[in-house]
Each structure stands twice: as C-alpha cells, then as structure tokens.
Amino acid sequence: MTAWGSKAVPVIAAVVDKKLRLFIGMVKSLRVVWKSARS
C-alpha cells in the first residue's frame, strides 16, 4: 500500500457506506409502500 492508497481507503469506505445506507433506506421505504399498496 502506498501512502496515498492508505489515505484513500477510509474515504472510499465512507462513500460506499453512505451509498449503501441510502440504498437500504430506499429498499425499506419501497417495501413499506408495497405493503400498504397491497392491503
């Protein structure tokens, strides 16, 4: 690992984590909408 590489890892991890959280939030809200639409 270069010095730049080790600096970039936490940044990339943070971006991925943020996108994952957004995606999971979207999926959860879609499931809620799906359930209420079916009932």
Secondary structure, 3 states (H helix, E strand, C coil): CCHHHHHHHHHHHHHHHHHHHHHHHHHHHHHHHHHHHHC
